[in-house]
Amino acid sequence: MARSVRLYTMAQFEEARALVDLLSERPDLPPAERDRLTALGADLKQTVREDRRRTAGTARVLGTPADAA
């Protein structure tokens, strides 16, 4: 069974994602650091998206026939 612990609100995740996006655009960052920030931003974006689905009651349930396709 998948479990998640909510430590932050959705608004806080969105704010963190925006800050990560701003940081990743800095021209003085080494490419490896920029890539790490970009990946973190994508993870935060996915977390916000999943939380919105969960809140709306439309979260995907694993093991359904649609997942088998």
N, C-alpha and C positions, 0 to 999 in steps of 0.2 A: 504494500500500500504506500503510495507516495504521500509524503507529508511535507508541508512547508511551514516555516516559522516566519511570521510577519514581524519584522523589526522596525520597518519604516512604512509610512503611509505612501499611497500611490503618488501624491503630490511631491513627497520628498524624493522618491525614485525619479520622477520627471525632472526635478530640479538638479539632482545629481547627474542625470544623463545629459542635461543641457551644459552643465559645467565640464563634464568629460569631453563633450563635443567641442566646446571652446578651447580646452587645453590641447586637444589633438590637432587643432588648426594652427598651433604656434609654429612659426617657421624655424625656430631654433632647436626644435626637438630632433633627436636622432631618429632615424627611420624605425628602429626596433621599438622605441618608446611610443612613437606615433601609432604603430601597429597594435601595441598592447592596449593603448587607450581606445583605439577604434574597436577592438574586440570587446573591451569592457563596455563601451557605449552600446554595442549591439546586444550584449547580454542584458543590460539594463532596459533597453527598449523592448526586448522579448519578455522580460519580467513584467513590465508595465502592461504589455499587451495581454499576457496570460491573466494578470490580476483583473484587468477590465472584463475579460471573458468570464472569469470565475464570479465576479461581482454581478454580472448580468445573467449568470446561470447558464451560460452557453459553453462552458469549458468542455473540451474534448475528453471523453472517457476512454482510457486505453482498453483495448480488448474488444472493441465494438467491431462489427462487420466492416465498417468504413475504414478502419485501420488496417484490415487485412488486405485491402486492395493495393 
